């Protein structure tokens, strides 16, 4: 047996998007628009920040609201998601 044959292939790493969806599924979390979401978007728009979250980012919002993952993990996962989505090196 060669040394190369003895090496196991690395486990496939999940994308940030898949990780977020998996966390939401495991915690039984779905994003449901809250009453303050419209207000927060309006305030952001008035401040000059037109924020348009996609489905995955809204799941992160829901995970945060449910306190399913620590805030720092939520932030790091969001940064990783944005980097992967935008094709940047994380």
N, CA, C and O atoms as a CHARMM CRD file, in Angstrom:
* protein
*
  360
    1    1 UNK  N      0.85200  -1.17700   0.00000 PROA 1      0.00000
    2    1 UNK  CA     0.00000   0.00000   0.00000 PROA 1      0.00000
    3    1 UNK  C      0.89100   1.23100   0.00000 PROA 1      0.00000
    4    1 UNK  O      1.83700   1.32900   0.78100 PROA 1      0.00000
    5    2 UNK  N      0.58600   2.14100  -0.86000 PROA 2      0.00000
    6    2 UNK  CA     1.36800   3.37400  -0.90700 PROA 2      0.00000
    7    2 UNK  C      0.89300   4.31600   0.17800 PROA 2      0.00000
    8    2 UNK  O     -0.20600   4.16800   0.71400 PROA 2      0.00000
    9    3 UNK  N      1.74100   5.29500   0.49900 PROA 3      0.00000
   10    3 UNK  CA     1.37100   6.28600   1.51300 PROA 3      0.00000
   11    3 UNK  C      0.15100   7.07100   1.06800 PROA 3      0.00000
   12    3 UNK  O     -0.69000   7.44400   1.88600 PROA 3      0.00000
   13    4 UNK  N      0.05600   7.31900  -0.22100 PROA 4      0.00000
   14    4 UNK  CA    -1.06700   8.09800  -0.72900 PROA 4      0.00000
   15    4 UNK  C     -2.37900   7.33700  -0.56600 PROA 4      0.00000
   16    4 UNK  O     -3.41200   7.94600  -0.28700 PROA 4      0.00000
   17    5 UNK  N     -2.35600   6.04100  -0.73300 PROA 5      0.00000
   18    5 UNK  CA    -3.56400   5.23700  -0.61000 PROA 5      0.00000
   19    5 UNK  C     -4.05800   5.19700   0.82100 PROA 5      0.00000
   20    5 UNK  O     -5.25400   5.02300   1.05700 PROA 5      0.00000
   21    6 UNK  N     -3.15700   5.35600   1.78600 PROA 6      0.00000
   22    6 UNK  CA    -3.53800   5.29700   3.18900 PROA 6      0.00000
   23    6 UNK  C     -4.16800   6.59400   3.67900 PROA 6      0.00000
   24    6 UNK  O     -4.80400   6.61800   4.73300 PROA 6      0.00000
   25    7 UNK  N     -3.99800   7.65200   2.93300 PROA 7      0.00000
   26    7 UNK  CA    -4.53400   8.94500   3.34300 PROA 7      0.00000
   27    7 UNK  C     -6.01300   9.00900   2.98600 PROA 7      0.00000
   28    7 UNK  O     -6.39300   8.76900   1.84000 PROA 7      0.00000
   29    8 UNK  N     -6.83000   9.32800   3.95200 PROA 8      0.00000
   30    8 UNK  CA    -8.26000   9.46300   3.71400 PROA 8      0.00000
   31    8 UNK  C     -8.56600  10.83500   3.13800 PROA 8      0.00000
   32    8 UNK  O     -7.95900  11.83200   3.53100 PROA 8      0.00000
   33    9 UNK  N     -9.50400  10.88200   2.21000 PROA 9      0.00000
   34    9 UNK  CA    -9.88800  12.20500   1.70600 PROA 9      0.00000
   35    9 UNK  C    -10.53900  13.00800   2.82900 PROA 9      0.00000
   36    9 UNK  O    -11.24300  12.46300   3.68000 PROA 9      0.00000
   37   10 UNK  N    -10.29000  14.29300   2.81000 PROA 10     0.00000
   38   10 UNK  CA   -10.86900  15.15600   3.84100 PROA 10     0.00000
   39   10 UNK  C    -12.38100  15.18800   3.70700 PROA 10     0.00000
   40   10 UNK  O    -12.92400  15.09000   2.60600 PROA 10     0.00000
   41   11 UNK  N    -13.04400  15.32400   4.82900 PROA 11     0.00000
   42   11 UNK  CA   -14.49800  15.42700   4.81700 PROA 11     0.00000
   43   11 UNK  C    -14.89500  16.69400   4.08200 PROA 11     0.00000
   44   11 UNK  O    -14.23500  17.72800   4.18300 PROA 11     0.00000
   45   12 UNK  N    -15.96800  16.59100   3.35500 PROA 12     0.00000
   46   12 UNK  CA   -16.45300  17.75500   2.60600 PROA 12     0.00000
   47   12 UNK  C    -16.90800  18.83200   3.57900 PROA 12     0.00000
   48   12 UNK  O    -17.68700  18.56200   4.49300 PROA 12     0.00000
   49   13 UNK  N    -16.42900  20.03400   3.38500 PROA 13     0.00000
   50   13 UNK  CA   -16.78200  21.15000   4.25300 PROA 13     0.00000
   51   13 UNK  C    -18.06600  21.78900   3.72500 PROA 13     0.00000
   52   13 UNK  O    -18.18300  22.09600   2.53800 PROA 13     0.00000
   53   14 UNK  N    -19.01400  21.97900   4.62000 PROA 14     0.00000
   54   14 UNK  CA   -20.27500  22.60500   4.22600 PROA 14     0.00000
   55   14 UNK  C    -20.06000  24.08500   3.96500 PROA 14     0.00000
   56   14 UNK  O    -19.23900  24.72600   4.62100 PROA 14     0.00000
   57   15 UNK  N    -20.79100  24.61700   3.01800 PROA 15     0.00000
   58   15 UNK  CA   -20.74500  26.05300   2.78400 PROA 15     0.00000
   59   15 UNK  C    -21.41900  26.74800   3.95400 PROA 15     0.00000
   60   15 UNK  O    -22.13600  26.11700   4.73100 PROA 15     0.00000
   61   16 UNK  N    -21.19200  28.03400   4.07700 PROA 16     0.00000
   62   16 UNK  CA   -21.84800  28.80700   5.13200 PROA 16     0.00000
   63   16 UNK  C    -23.36100  28.74500   4.95200 PROA 16     0.00000
   64   16 UNK  O    -24.10100  28.61100   5.92600 PROA 16     0.00000
   65   17 UNK  N    -23.81900  28.84100   3.70600 PROA 17     0.00000
   66   17 UNK  CA   -25.26500  28.78100   3.41400 PROA 17     0.00000
   67   17 UNK  C    -25.85400  27.46000   3.91000 PROA 17     0.00000
   68   17 UNK  O    -26.90600  27.45000   4.54900 PROA 17     0.00000
   69   18 UNK  N    -25.17900  26.35100   3.61800 PROA 18     0.00000
   70   18 UNK  CA   -25.65900  25.04600   4.06300 PROA 18     0.00000
   71   18 UNK  C    -25.61200  24.93200   5.58400 PROA 18     0.00000
   72   18 UNK  O    -26.50600  24.34700   6.19600 PROA 18     0.00000
   73   19 UNK  N    -24.57300  25.49000   6.18900 PROA 19     0.00000
   74   19 UNK  CA   -24.44500  25.45900   7.64400 PROA 19     0.00000
   75   19 UNK  C    -25.59300  26.22800   8.30100 PROA 19     0.00000
   76   19 UNK  O    -26.17800  25.76300   9.27900 PROA 19     0.00000
   77   20 UNK  N    -25.91000  27.40400   7.76000 PROA 20     0.00000
   78   20 UNK  CA   -26.99800  28.22600   8.30500 PROA 20     0.00000
   79   20 UNK  C    -28.33000  27.48900   8.17000 PROA 20     0.00000
   80   20 UNK  O    -29.11400  27.43900   9.11700 PROA 20     0.00000
   81   21 UNK  N    -28.58000  26.92600   7.01000 PROA 21     0.00000
   82   21 UNK  CA   -29.82900  26.18000   6.80000 PROA 21     0.00000
   83   21 UNK  C    -29.91200  24.96800   7.71300 PROA 21     0.00000
   84   21 UNK  O    -30.98100  24.65100   8.23500 PROA 21     0.00000
   85   22 UNK  N    -28.78100  24.28900   7.90500 PROA 22     0.00000
   86   22 UNK  CA   -28.75700  23.12200   8.78900 PROA 22     0.00000
   87   22 UNK  C    -29.01900  23.52600  10.23100 PROA 22     0.00000
   88   22 UNK  O    -29.77300  22.85300  10.93400 PROA 22     0.00000
   89   23 UNK  N    -28.40800  24.61700  10.68100 PROA 23     0.00000
   90   23 UNK  CA   -28.64700  25.09700  12.04800 PROA 23     0.00000
   91   23 UNK  C    -30.12000  25.44200  12.24600 PROA 23     0.00000
   92   23 UNK  O    -30.71700  25.08300  13.26100 PROA 23     0.00000
   93   24 UNK  N    -30.70000  26.13800  11.27800 PROA 24     0.00000
   94   24 UNK  CA   -32.11100  26.50900  11.37200 PROA 24     0.00000
   95   24 UNK  C    -32.98700  25.26000  11.42900 PROA 24     0.00000
   96   24 UNK  O    -33.92600  25.18800  12.22300 PROA 24     0.00000
   97   25 UNK  N    -32.67700  24.28200  10.58800 PROA 25     0.00000
   98   25 UNK  CA   -33.45900  23.04700  10.56900 PROA 25     0.00000
   99   25 UNK  C    -33.34500  22.31200  11.90400 PROA 25     0.00000
  100   25 UNK  O    -34.34800  21.86500  12.45900 PROA 25     0.00000
  101   26 UNK  N    -32.11500  22.19000  12.41900 PROA 26     0.00000
  102   26 UNK  CA   -31.90900  21.46900  13.68100 PROA 26     0.00000
  103   26 UNK  C    -32.58200  22.15200  14.86400 PROA 26     0.00000
  104   26 UNK  O    -32.99800  21.48500  15.81200 PROA 26     0.00000
  105   27 UNK  N    -32.69100  23.47700  14.81500 PROA 27     0.00000
  106   27 UNK  CA   -33.32500  24.21400  15.90500 PROA 27     0.00000
  107   27 UNK  C    -34.80700  24.47100  15.65000 PROA 27     0.00000
  108   27 UNK  O    -35.48400  25.10000  16.46300 PROA 27     0.00000
  109   28 UNK  N    -35.30300  23.98300  14.52400 PROA 28     0.00000
  110   28 UNK  CA   -36.71500  24.17800  14.19000 PROA 28     0.00000
  111   28 UNK  C    -37.06700  25.63800  13.97400 PROA 28     0.00000
  112   28 UNK  O    -38.14500  26.09000  14.36100 PROA 28     0.00000
  113   29 UNK  N    -36.14500  26.38000  13.35000 PROA 29     0.00000
  114   29 UNK  CA   -36.31100  27.82100  13.18600 PROA 29     0.00000
  115   29 UNK  C    -36.60100  28.16300  11.73100 PROA 29     0.00000
  116   29 UNK  O    -35.94800  27.67100  10.81000 PROA 29     0.00000
  117   30 UNK  N    -37.59200  29.01700  11.55400 PROA 30     0.00000
  118   30 UNK  CA   -37.89800  29.60100  10.24700 PROA 30     0.00000
  119   30 UNK  C    -37.96600  31.09700  10.46100 PROA 30     0.00000
  120   30 UNK  O    -38.28200  31.56900  11.55300 PROA 30     0.00000
  121   31 UNK  N    -37.67000  31.83300   9.41400 PROA 31     0.00000
  122   31 UNK  CA   -37.78300  33.27900   9.53600 PROA 31     0.00000
  123   31 UNK  C    -39.22600  33.68700   9.33600 PROA 31     0.00000
  124   31 UNK  O    -39.85900  33.32700   8.34400 PROA 31     0.00000
  125   32 UNK  N    -39.73300  34.44000  10.29000 PROA 32     0.00000
  126   32 UNK  CA   -41.05300  35.04700  10.16400 PROA 32     0.00000
  127   32 UNK  C    -40.88600  36.52300  10.45100 PROA 32     0.00000
  128   32 UNK  O    -40.34500  36.91100  11.48700 PROA 32     0.00000
  129   33 UNK  N    -41.34400  37.32100   9.54700 PROA 33     0.00000
  130   33 UNK  CA   -41.19800  38.76900   9.64800 PROA 33     0.00000
  131   33 UNK  C    -41.83500  39.27300  10.94600 PROA 33     0.00000
  132   33 UNK  O    -42.98700  38.96100  11.24600 PROA 33     0.00000
  133   34 UNK  N    -41.06900  40.05300  11.70500 PROA 34     0.00000
  134   34 UNK  CA   -41.56300  40.63000  12.95700 PROA 34     0.00000
  135   34 UNK  C    -42.04100  42.05700  12.69900 PROA 34     0.00000
  136   34 UNK  O    -41.69200  42.66700  11.68900 PROA 34     0.00000
  137   35 UNK  N    -42.82700  42.57000  13.60700 PROA 35     0.00000
  138   35 UNK  CA   -43.38400  43.90600  13.45300 PROA 35     0.00000
  139   35 UNK  C    -42.35100  45.00300  13.30600 PROA 35     0.00000
  140   35 UNK  O    -42.59800  45.99600  12.62200 PROA 35     0.00000
  141   36 UNK  N    -41.20400  44.84400  13.93100 PROA 36     0.00000
  142   36 UNK  CA   -40.17700  45.87800  13.86900 PROA 36     0.00000
  143   36 UNK  C    -39.31300  45.80200  12.61100 PROA 36     0.00000
  144   36 UNK  O    -38.50500  46.69800  12.36500 PROA 36     0.00000
  145   37 UNK  N    -39.47000  44.75300  11.81900 PROA 37     0.00000
  146   37 UNK  CA   -38.63600  44.62000  10.61700 PROA 37     0.00000
  147   37 UNK  C    -38.88000  45.76100   9.63000 PROA 37     0.00000
  148   37 UNK  O    -37.92800  46.30600   9.07100 PROA 37     0.00000
  149   38 UNK  N    -40.14300  46.12700   9.41200 PROA 38     0.00000
  150   38 UNK  CA   -40.44300  47.23900   8.50900 PROA 38     0.00000
  151   38 UNK  C    -39.83800  48.53800   9.03300 PROA 38     0.00000
  152   38 UNK  O    -39.26000  49.32000   8.27700 PROA 38     0.00000
  153   39 UNK  N    -39.97800  48.75200  10.32500 PROA 39     0.00000
  154   39 UNK  CA   -39.44200  49.96200  10.94800 PROA 39     0.00000
  155   39 UNK  C    -37.91500  49.99800  10.80700 PROA 39     0.00000
  156   39 UNK  O    -37.34800  51.02900  10.44400 PROA 39     0.00000
  157   40 UNK  N    -37.25300  48.86900  11.09400 PROA 40     0.00000
  158   40 UNK  CA   -35.79000  48.81600  11.01300 PROA 40     0.00000
  159   40 UNK  C    -35.31400  49.08100   9.58200 PROA 40     0.00000
  160   40 UNK  O    -34.31300  49.76800   9.37700 PROA 40     0.00000
  161   41 UNK  N    -36.02500  48.53900   8.60100 PROA 41     0.00000
  162   41 UNK  CA   -35.65500  48.78300   7.20900 PROA 41     0.00000
  163   41 UNK  C    -35.84500  50.24700   6.83200 PROA 41     0.00000
  164   41 UNK  O    -35.03400  50.81600   6.10100 PROA 41     0.00000
  165   42 UNK  N    -36.91800  50.85500   7.33100 PROA 42     0.00000
  166   42 UNK  CA   -37.17400  52.27200   7.03700 PROA 42     0.00000
  167   42 UNK  C    -36.09300  53.14800   7.65200 PROA 42     0.00000
  168   42 UNK  O    -35.60900  54.07900   7.00900 PROA 42     0.00000
  169   43 UNK  N    -35.71200  52.85900   8.88500 PROA 43     0.00000
  170   43 UNK  CA   -34.66200  53.62700   9.56100 PROA 43     0.00000
  171   43 UNK  C    -33.34000  53.47400   8.80800 PROA 43     0.00000
  172   43 UNK  O    -32.61400  54.45000   8.61500 PROA 43     0.00000
  173   44 UNK  N    -33.03400  52.26000   8.39000 PROA 44     0.00000
  174   44 UNK  CA   -31.80200  52.02500   7.62800 PROA 44     0.00000
  175   44 UNK  C    -31.81400  52.80300   6.31700 PROA 44     0.00000
  176   44 UNK  O    -30.80600  53.39000   5.92400 PROA 44     0.00000
  177   45 UNK  N    -32.95100  52.80200   5.65300 PROA 45     0.00000
  178   45 UNK  CA   -33.06600  53.50700   4.37300 PROA 45     0.00000
  179   45 UNK  C    -32.87800  55.00600   4.56000 PROA 45     0.00000
  180   45 UNK  O    -32.18200  55.64500   3.77100 PROA 45     0.00000
  181   46 UNK  N    -33.49900  55.58100   5.60700 PROA 46     0.00000
  182   46 UNK  CA   -33.37200  57.00900   5.89900 PROA 46     0.00000
  183   46 UNK  C    -31.92000  57.35100   6.23800 PROA 46     0.00000
  184   46 UNK  O    -31.44200  58.44100   5.92300 PROA 46     0.00000
  185   47 UNK  N    -31.22700  56.41400   6.88100 PROA 47     0.00000
  186   47 UNK  CA   -29.82500  56.63700   7.24100 PROA 47     0.00000
  187   47 UNK  C    -28.89500  56.44900   6.03900 PROA 47     0.00000
  188   47 UNK  O    -27.68300  56.63300   6.15200 PROA 47     0.00000
  189   48 UNK  N    -29.46200  56.08600   4.90200 PROA 48     0.00000
  190   48 UNK  CA   -28.65000  55.91500   3.70400 PROA 48     0.00000
  191   48 UNK  C    -28.13000  54.50900   3.50200 PROA 48     0.00000
  192   48 UNK  O    -27.31800  54.26500   2.61000 PROA 48     0.00000
  193   49 UNK  N    -28.59000  53.58500   4.32100 PROA 49     0.00000
  194   49 UNK  CA   -28.16600  52.18700   4.20700 PROA 49     0.00000
  195   49 UNK  C    -29.34000  51.35900   3.71600 PROA 49     0.00000
  196   49 UNK  O    -30.18900  50.95100   4.50900 PROA 49     0.00000
  197   50 UNK  N    -29.39600  51.11200   2.42700 PROA 50     0.00000
  198   50 UNK  CA   -30.47000  50.30500   1.87800 PROA 50     0.00000
  199   50 UNK  C    -30.10700  48.84200   2.07400 PROA 50     0.00000
  200   50 UNK  O    -29.31900  48.28600   1.30900 PROA 50     0.00000
  201   51 UNK  N    -30.67500  48.22200   3.08800 PROA 51     0.00000
  202   51 UNK  CA   -30.34800  46.85900   3.46300 PROA 51     0.00000
  203   51 UNK  C    -31.35300  45.90800   2.82300 PROA 51     0.00000
  204   51 UNK  O    -32.55700  46.01800   3.05500 PROA 51     0.00000
  205   52 UNK  N    -30.85300  44.97200   2.01500 PROA 52     0.00000
  206   52 UNK  CA   -31.69100  43.95700   1.39200 PROA 52     0.00000
  207   52 UNK  C    -31.12300  42.59400   1.72900 PROA 52     0.00000
  208   52 UNK  O    -30.20000  42.11800   1.06900 PROA 52     0.00000
  209   53 UNK  N    -31.67400  41.96600   2.75500 PROA 53     0.00000
  210   53 UNK  CA   -31.20200  40.65000   3.15400 PROA 53     0.00000
  211   53 UNK  C    -31.83700  39.58500   2.27900 PROA 53     0.00000
  212   53 UNK  O    -32.98100  39.71800   1.84700 PROA 53     0.00000
  213   54 UNK  N    -31.07900  38.52400   2.02200 PROA 54     0.00000
  214   54 UNK  CA   -31.64600  37.40200   1.29000 PROA 54     0.00000
  215   54 UNK  C    -32.18800  36.36900   2.27400 PROA 54     0.00000
  216   54 UNK  O    -32.11200  36.55600   3.48900 PROA 54     0.00000
  217   55 UNK  N    -32.72600  35.29600   1.74600 PROA 55     0.00000
  218   55 UNK  CA   -33.36000  34.27000   2.58600 PROA 55     0.00000
  219   55 UNK  C    -32.40600  33.70600   3.63900 PROA 55     0.00000
  220   55 UNK  O    -32.79800  33.48400   4.78400 PROA 55     0.00000
  221   56 UNK  N    -31.17200  33.47800   3.25000 PROA 56     0.00000
  222   56 UNK  CA   -30.18200  32.92400   4.17400 PROA 56     0.00000
  223   56 UNK  C    -29.86800  33.91000   5.29200 PROA 56     0.00000
  224   56 UNK  O    -29.74400  33.51900   6.45300 PROA 56     0.00000
  225   57 UNK  N    -29.74000  35.18000   4.94600 PROA 57     0.00000
  226   57 UNK  CA   -29.46200  36.18900   5.97800 PROA 57     0.00000
  227   57 UNK  C    -30.64100  36.34200   6.93300 PROA 57     0.00000
  228   57 UNK  O    -30.44600  36.55600   8.13000 PROA 57     0.00000
  229   58 UNK  N    -31.86100  36.23500   6.41300 PROA 58     0.00000
  230   58 UNK  CA   -33.02500  36.29500   7.30100 PROA 58     0.00000
  231   58 UNK  C    -33.05000  35.09700   8.25000 PROA 58     0.00000
  232   58 UNK  O    -33.50200  35.22100   9.38800 PROA 58     0.00000
  233   59 UNK  N    -32.56900  33.93700   7.79200 PROA 59     0.00000
  234   59 UNK  CA   -32.46100  32.79200   8.69500 PROA 59     0.00000
  235   59 UNK  C    -31.46600  33.08300   9.80800 PROA 59     0.00000
  236   59 UNK  O    -31.67900  32.68000  10.95100 PROA 59     0.00000
  237   60 UNK  N    -30.37800  33.78000   9.48400 PROA 60     0.00000
  238   60 UNK  CA   -29.42200  34.17900  10.52500 PROA 60     0.00000
  239   60 UNK  C    -30.06700  35.12200  11.53000 PROA 60     0.00000
  240   60 UNK  O    -29.81700  35.02000  12.73100 PROA 60     0.00000
  241   61 UNK  N    -30.89600  36.04000  11.04000 PROA 61     0.00000
  242   61 UNK  CA   -31.63300  36.93700  11.93900 PROA 61     0.00000
  243   61 UNK  C    -32.49700  36.10200  12.88900 PROA 61     0.00000
  244   61 UNK  O    -32.51500  36.34100  14.09600 PROA 61     0.00000
  245   62 UNK  N    -33.20400  35.12900  12.33500 PROA 62     0.00000
  246   62 UNK  CA   -34.07600  34.28000  13.15100 PROA 62     0.00000
  247   62 UNK  C    -33.27100  33.45900  14.15300 PROA 62     0.00000
  248   62 UNK  O    -33.69300  33.29300  15.29700 PROA 62     0.00000
  249   63 UNK  N    -32.11600  32.94300  13.73400 PROA 63     0.00000
  250   63 UNK  CA   -31.25500  32.20000  14.66000 PROA 63     0.00000
  251   63 UNK  C    -30.79700  33.09900  15.80600 PROA 63     0.00000
  252   63 UNK  O    -30.73900  32.66800  16.95700 PROA 63     0.00000
  253   64 UNK  N    -30.47300  34.34400  15.48300 PROA 64     0.00000
  254   64 UNK  CA   -30.06400  35.29300  16.51900 PROA 64     0.00000
  255   64 UNK  C    -31.19600  35.62900  17.46800 PROA 64     0.00000
  256   64 UNK  O    -31.00400  35.65900  18.68400 PROA 64     0.00000
  257   65 UNK  N    -32.37700  35.88300  16.92000 PROA 65     0.00000
  258   65 UNK  CA   -33.54100  36.20700  17.76600 PROA 65     0.00000
  259   65 UNK  C    -33.87200  35.06700  18.71500 PROA 65     0.00000
  260   65 UNK  O    -34.27400  35.29200  19.85600 PROA 65     0.00000
  261   66 UNK  N    -33.69800  33.83600  18.23100 PROA 66     0.00000
  262   66 UNK  CA   -33.99500  32.66300  19.06000 PROA 66     0.00000
  263   66 UNK  C    -32.84300  32.31700  20.00100 PROA 66     0.00000
  264   66 UNK  O    -32.95000  31.39800  20.81300 PROA 66     0.00000
  265   67 UNK  N    -31.74600  33.05600  19.88700 PROA 67     0.00000
  266   67 UNK  CA   -30.54200  32.79900  20.67800 PROA 67     0.00000
  267   67 UNK  C    -30.08500  31.34900  20.52100 PROA 67     0.00000
  268   67 UNK  O    -29.63100  30.71700  21.47500 PROA 67     0.00000
  269   68 UNK  N    -30.21700  30.83800  19.29300 PROA 68     0.00000
  270   68 UNK  CA   -29.83200  29.46000  18.99900 PROA 68     0.00000
  271   68 UNK  C    -28.32300  29.30600  18.88400 PROA 68     0.00000
  272   68 UNK  O    -27.78400  28.22800  19.13500 PROA 68     0.00000
  273   69 UNK  N    -27.64400  30.38200  18.50500 PROA 69     0.00000
  274   69 UNK  CA   -26.18300  30.37400  18.43800 PROA 69     0.00000
  275   69 UNK  C    -25.68100  31.67400  19.06300 PROA 69     0.00000
  276   69 UNK  O    -26.38400  32.68500  19.04700 PROA 69     0.00000
  277   70 UNK  N    -24.47000  31.64900  19.61100 PROA 70     0.00000
  278   70 UNK  CA   -23.91800  32.87500  20.20700 PROA 70     0.00000
  279   70 UNK  C    -23.76400  33.98200  19.15900 PROA 70     0.00000
  280   70 UNK  O    -23.55500  33.70800  17.97700 PROA 70     0.00000
  281   71 UNK  N    -23.87000  35.21900  19.60700 PROA 71     0.00000
  282   71 UNK  CA   -23.76500  36.36800  18.70800 PROA 71     0.00000
  283   71 UNK  C    -22.48500  36.35200  17.87700 PROA 71     0.00000
  284   71 UNK  O    -22.51800  36.64500  16.68200 PROA 71     0.00000
  285   72 UNK  N    -21.36200  36.01100  18.49900 PROA 72     0.00000
  286   72 UNK  CA   -20.09800  36.01700  17.77000 PROA 72     0.00000
  287   72 UNK  C    -20.11500  34.97200  16.66600 PROA 72     0.00000
  288   72 UNK  O    -19.60200  35.22100  15.57400 PROA 72     0.00000
  289   73 UNK  N    -20.69800  33.80300  16.93300 PROA 73     0.00000
  290   73 UNK  CA   -20.79000  32.76400  15.90900 PROA 73     0.00000
  291   73 UNK  C    -21.69400  33.23100  14.77200 PROA 73     0.00000
  292   73 UNK  O    -21.41100  32.97000  13.60300 PROA 73     0.00000
  293   74 UNK  N    -22.77200  33.91600  15.11400 PROA 74     0.00000
  294   74 UNK  CA   -23.69100  34.45300  14.11200 PROA 74     0.00000
  295   74 UNK  C    -22.94600  35.44400  13.21300 PROA 74     0.00000
  296   74 UNK  O    -23.07100  35.39500  11.98900 PROA 74     0.00000
  297   75 UNK  N    -22.18100  36.33100  13.81900 PROA 75     0.00000
  298   75 UNK  CA   -21.42700  37.33800  13.06700 PROA 75     0.00000
  299   75 UNK  C    -20.38000  36.68900  12.16600 PROA 75     0.00000
  300   75 UNK  O    -20.25100  37.05900  10.99900 PROA 75     0.00000
  301   76 UNK  N    -19.64000  35.73000  12.69600 PROA 76     0.00000
  302   76 UNK  CA   -18.60900  35.05800  11.90800 PROA 76     0.00000
  303   76 UNK  C    -19.22100  34.25500  10.76300 PROA 76     0.00000
  304   76 UNK  O    -18.67500  34.21900   9.66000 PROA 76     0.00000
  305   77 UNK  N    -20.34800  33.61500  11.02900 PROA 77     0.00000
  306   77 UNK  CA   -21.02600  32.84000   9.99500 PROA 77     0.00000
  307   77 UNK  C    -21.57200  33.75600   8.89700 PROA 77     0.00000
  308   77 UNK  O    -21.54500  33.41100   7.71600 PROA 77     0.00000
  309   78 UNK  N    -22.07000  34.93300   9.30400 PROA 78     0.00000
  310   78 UNK  CA   -22.56000  35.89300   8.32000 PROA 78     0.00000
  311   78 UNK  C    -21.40900  36.40700   7.45400 PROA 78     0.00000
  312   78 UNK  O    -21.54500  36.51800   6.23500 PROA 78     0.00000
  313   79 UNK  N    -20.29100  36.71500   8.07700 PROA 79     0.00000
  314   79 UNK  CA   -19.12300  37.18600   7.31500 PROA 79     0.00000
  315   79 UNK  C    -18.65800  36.11400   6.33900 PROA 79     0.00000
  316   79 UNK  O    -18.32200  36.41200   5.19300 PROA 79     0.00000
  317   80 UNK  N    -18.64200  34.86700   6.79500 PROA 80     0.00000
  318   80 UNK  CA   -18.23800  33.76100   5.91800 PROA 80     0.00000
  319   80 UNK  C    -19.22500  33.60800   4.76300 PROA 80     0.00000
  320   80 UNK  O    -18.81900  33.40200   3.61900 PROA 80     0.00000
  321   81 UNK  N    -20.51000  33.70900   5.06000 PROA 81     0.00000
  322   81 UNK  CA   -21.54000  33.60300   4.02400 PROA 81     0.00000
  323   81 UNK  C    -21.36000  34.69400   2.97000 PROA 81     0.00000
  324   81 UNK  O    -21.40300  34.41600   1.77200 PROA 81     0.00000
  325   82 UNK  N    -21.15900  35.93600   3.41900 PROA 82     0.00000
  326   82 UNK  CA   -20.98600  37.04300   2.47800 PROA 82     0.00000
  327   82 UNK  C    -19.74900  36.84500   1.61400 PROA 82     0.00000
  328   82 UNK  O    -19.78100  37.10200   0.41100 PROA 82     0.00000
  329   83 UNK  N    -18.65600  36.38700   2.22700 PROA 83     0.00000
  330   83 UNK  CA   -17.42900  36.15000   1.47100 PROA 83     0.00000
  331   83 UNK  C    -17.63600  35.06400   0.42100 PROA 83     0.00000
  332   83 UNK  O    -17.18700  35.20400  -0.71700 PROA 83     0.00000
  333   84 UNK  N    -18.31100  33.99100   0.79700 PROA 84     0.00000
  334   84 UNK  CA   -18.57200  32.89400  -0.15800 PROA 84     0.00000
  335   84 UNK  C    -19.52000  33.37100  -1.25500 PROA 84     0.00000
  336   84 UNK  O    -19.30400  33.09500  -2.43500 PROA 84     0.00000
  337   85 UNK  N    -20.55000  34.07400  -0.86500 PROA 85     0.00000
  338   85 UNK  CA   -21.54600  34.55600  -1.83500 PROA 85     0.00000
  339   85 UNK  C    -20.92400  35.51100  -2.83800 PROA 85     0.00000
  340   85 UNK  O    -21.22600  35.46100  -4.03100 PROA 85     0.00000
  341   86 UNK  N    -20.05600  36.37800  -2.34800 PROA 86     0.00000
  342   86 UNK  CA   -19.45200  37.39700  -3.20000 PROA 86     0.00000
  343   86 UNK  C    -18.14000  36.93800  -3.84800 PROA 86     0.00000
  344   86 UNK  O    -17.48700  37.70000  -4.56100 PROA 86     0.00000
  345   87 UNK  N    -17.76300  35.67000  -3.58600 PROA 87     0.00000
  346   87 UNK  CA   -16.56700  35.13000  -4.21800 PROA 87     0.00000
  347   87 UNK  C    -15.26600  35.67500  -3.65400 PROA 87     0.00000
  348   87 UNK  O    -14.25700  35.72000  -4.35700 PROA 87     0.00000
  349   88 UNK  N    -15.27800  36.08500  -2.40000 PROA 88     0.00000
  350   88 UNK  CA   -14.07300  36.62300  -1.76700 PROA 88     0.00000
  351   88 UNK  C    -13.38500  35.53800  -0.97100 PROA 88     0.00000
  352   88 UNK  O    -14.02100  34.57400  -0.54500 PROA 88     0.00000
  353   89 UNK  N    -12.08700  35.68900  -0.77000 PROA 89     0.00000
  354   89 UNK  CA   -11.36600  34.75700   0.10000 PROA 89     0.00000
  355   89 UNK  C    -11.65800  35.12800   1.53800 PROA 89     0.00000
  356   89 UNK  O    -11.45500  36.27000   1.95000 PROA 89     0.00000
  357   90 UNK  N    -12.13400  34.16100   2.29500 PROA 90     0.00000
  358   90 UNK  CA   -12.49600  34.42300   3.69900 PROA 90     0.00000
  359   90 UNK  C    -11.28700  34.30900   4.59700 PROA 90     0.00000
  360   90 UNK  O    -11.39800  34.49600   5.80900 PROA 90     0.00000
